[in-house]
C-alpha cells in the first residue's frame, strides 16, 4: 500500500489520471480508491481530482473502443 501511495505523492493529479485511465481500460483497478487516496491523505484539491478522474475514466474506455473499432473495421 505504501508504494501505491508513494506513486500518487510523486505524480499527483497526473497519477490520478493515469490510474483512472488504466482502471477504465485494461486492468481491473478501483479508481474510486485512487480518488480517495488523492483527496484524503494527500490533501489534493477535490474538484481537480474529480476532473482528473473523470477524464481518465472517459479516455480509457474511449481508447479501448478506438482500438477495437480499428481492428474490427
C-alpha positions as MATLAB code, in Angstrom:
seq = 'XXXXXXXXXXXXXXXXXXXXXXXXXXXXXXXXXXXXXXXXXXXXXXXXXXXXXXXXXXXXXXXXXXXXXXXXX';
ca = [
       0.000    0.000    0.000;
       2.895    2.362    0.711;
       4.231    2.034   -2.837;
       0.738    2.794   -4.107;
       0.514    5.980   -2.058;
       4.108    6.975   -2.894;
       3.291    6.842   -6.611;
       0.467    9.339   -6.152;
       2.550   11.541   -3.871;
       5.076   11.896   -6.699;
       2.643   12.124   -9.612;
      -0.333   13.882   -8.018;
      -3.100   14.734  -10.465;
      -1.335   13.050  -13.390;
      -1.068    9.865  -11.359;
      -4.783   10.024  -10.667;
      -5.467   10.464  -14.383;
      -3.201    7.539  -15.325;
      -4.676    5.309  -12.625;
      -8.206    6.144  -13.735;
      -7.250    5.609  -17.375;
      -5.881    2.155  -16.608;
      -8.855    1.316  -14.399;
     -11.217    2.307  -17.193;
      -9.449    0.375  -19.911;
      -7.496   -2.788  -19.203;
      -6.718   -3.639  -15.600;
      -9.469   -4.130  -13.012;
      -8.485   -1.398  -10.573;
     -10.610    0.742   -8.295;
     -10.386    4.328   -9.496;
     -12.518    5.344   -6.518;
      -9.796    4.122   -4.147;
      -7.252    6.191   -6.047;
      -9.501    9.223   -5.757;
      -9.874    8.701   -2.005;
      -6.078    8.454   -1.602;
      -5.537   11.683   -3.536;
      -8.215   13.668   -1.712;
      -7.714   12.138    1.751;
      -4.075   11.659    2.793;
      -2.571   13.787    0.005;
      -4.959   16.735    0.514;
      -5.187   17.483   -3.200;
      -7.981   19.755   -4.423;
     -11.148   17.620   -4.620;
     -12.509   19.361   -7.725;
      -9.310   18.974   -9.727;
      -9.126   15.340   -8.567;
     -12.708   14.799   -9.698;
     -11.993   16.210  -13.158;
      -8.729   14.247  -13.499;
     -10.512   11.017  -12.539;
     -13.397   11.801  -14.875;
     -11.042   12.479  -17.780;
      -9.135    9.234  -17.143;
     -12.313    7.182  -16.805;
     -13.611    8.565  -20.111;
     -10.320    8.405  -22.036;
      -9.582    4.794  -21.020;
     -12.693    3.180  -22.499;
     -12.654    5.550  -25.489;
      -9.125    4.409  -26.304;
     -10.113    0.756  -25.941;
     -13.135    1.278  -28.143;
     -10.995    3.066  -30.755;
      -8.506    0.193  -30.869;
     -11.329   -2.363  -31.096;
     -13.042   -0.392  -33.883;
      -9.817   -0.145  -35.868;
      -9.128   -3.888  -35.639;
     -12.682   -4.916  -36.417;
     -13.181   -2.207  -39.039;
];
